Amino acid sequence: MKKVFAMFMAVTLVIGLYVPAMSADEQTDDYLVMFNGPAEKGVLQAFGVEDEDILHAFDLLPAFHLELTAGQAQGLANHPQIEHVEENAVAEALGQTVPWGVPHVQGTDVHDMGYTGSGLNVAILDTGIDNTHEDLAANVKGGYSVFDDADNSDPFYDGNGHGTHVAGTVGAIDNDLGVLGVAHSTNLYAVKVLNNDGSGSYAGIAEGIEWSIQNDMDIINMSLGGSQSSSILEEFSNLAYEEGVLVVAAAGNSGNRGGNNDTVGYPANYESVIAVAAVDENNNRATFSSTGPAVELSAPGVSVLSTVPGDGYDSYNGTSMASPHVAGVAALVWEANPGLSNVELRELLQETAVDLGASHQYGHGLVQAKAAIQ
């Protein structure tokens, strides 16, 4: 220690206090001790605390990390100048949280099998991705923005947070902090087709799909949509599918409690796109989840914990949260079965999903990674 007791005032004499003798074999433990006023070395010395027993003297509070016997600790605890005497408790790194959706789609089971989405390129068509996030930085490999204004031209600036959240569900890193993504080794690409307010256009989405085709993306996730169809957007969605890309999109949040209307948005409503509905931890359809004949698969979309800009984490609801679960599962299954075409992969995800009920609400059911691989 460079400075020991520099803060101490005059030595206080302790009169009338019995200092128990220490036996040679008396066990010592770590304690935290704090005075109720200025720290005074004489008090510690009176109880047989030597300089070598002082593991650390704190600067901002009259507190010490000491090595004491049980008798010394008890004596100090009874001293009128001592406020606290505590055993030095053990703390452990809390590690990363595994959001409930990851095991729910059998992601953790597949991780144990050795599949993590390695080598798969996933384009996140959204509000951008914070590529400096502690839980994403290593997996964000590139990006593109359809905007040219200063506020939105950077695909790695996500002023909204939506895209960063979606990206975390797909591929948050396995790094002992934050959260774990469904396919935590996948390559993420930030394709900014929505601005920092969370809005964009069909032209921008089409441009993002085109970029994804041209840059060899394997999977496109679109946690976005509109209520109006577009022939040109459909053509681009179809082109991506024809070029071997698996295209996944949120079904929409226009559902109601009855769940009997046709409310699936676009591009999810197109035949070439997997429309994903949202369920909760009990596999009940989220009341907001859009319904209709285009619904193809279901995935976790209620209270989904994931990454947000600035090394943050938050829980969101929406089919926007369900879609990246399917994209992540697709990456796991494709890594395990690289010979599959996107059409075969899609059929496999359908066939191995857990039936949850009415197809216009749940599609083929809850997507399952391990079942698809096996």
C-alpha angles and dihedrals in degrees: 000000000000095000121026119179093346087145096054124117125210118324113267118220114225112214127188096011119128115227109202117225116249120232116222093244098044109132121240129206137185117271138176113223127186130186122221090226137006111344114250122198093207092067092056092043090052088063094048098261108155127197091259089057091061105090094175139355113207120224105207099045130031090253136128141195103223141177106228142165118238089254093053090048092051092048093050091047089059095048115108093225094055119087102180138014114181136166110248102256122216118248125194133194107266091217126201126324118235104219111230092246095064097065089034089068090040093254096139091048090056092046087058088054089057101257119125105154093268115173096014119122114217120188114208105205099197144089094320132269128264097235092188093062111125091231098046110029097094093050101045102095103170147326151194137216125211089204126085101190118106095247096053108024094093112081089198094059109084107184090172104047096219097105093047090052092050091047092053092055090053100041120358106157126257095238109131094260139078114357138329123241125222090245101023097178098048123120111250124205122194109220105180108208096144122061128231090277089058096250134115142143140262088249089058093048090050089051090050091051090049091051089050092054093047093049098050101252115175097198132024119202117196112183090178141074151153137229096241125078123230125198092206094050088049090051091053092047089050092047092054090050092047089051090058100263120137107227119204127180141172113261091221140255099257097104128122136208094268092050097202102115128095101244105142110137134216138306087018090062094063119103092235093056129076107232111211125204125199128245134178129233090281092052092250116145112255106245090232093055113113118241136204143106092292093066105114110168139009129221141165111296107152123089093349112178116214146136126303128183121287097039089296135140131209142163119246135182127217147085082271085073093046096053096062090053088062092044089052093048090049089055091052094049094045091052089053092045107030093166093068120106118227088254092053091046091052092050090049092053089051095047096049099043117115111251109240102172139274111035094220088060103034105015110208088341140248113356113241124196102192094045090052093050094047 
